[in-house]
Amino acid sequence: MKRIGLFVLALLLGVFVGSHAHSVRAQAATPVFQITGAWSPHTSCTPSTGQTTLCIASDGVWVSTAGAAFTQLGGGVAGVTSVTVNGGTPQTGAVALTIPTQATTTSTTVLK
């Protein structure tokens, strides 16, 4: 009689565990965490020596590795938008320049 009781108990336990082992529950679609940044430029962020610093700023997402200067992640900063040659009208887009083989440089131009 003990054997039958243990068998029935084991059978019920197996059915209980088996019915719960294969259940599937819906997963929530909410994010685990969210990061927001202050609306100020990356120049307000401070790199830390020996650490990687992530700066989410008004002018993009920036990273500093081991205290180095910040580098922008993703899209780059816009460069030169127009070129003026010899005081002429500003040229935009692809600008073709014809430079003679004996060109003389008369001044130095610094791009900022």
Summary of the structure (lengths in Angstrom):
residues: 112
radius of gyration: 33.6
end to end distance: 94.4
largest distance: 112.7
contacts: 164
relative contact order: 0.09
helix: 21%
strand: 13%
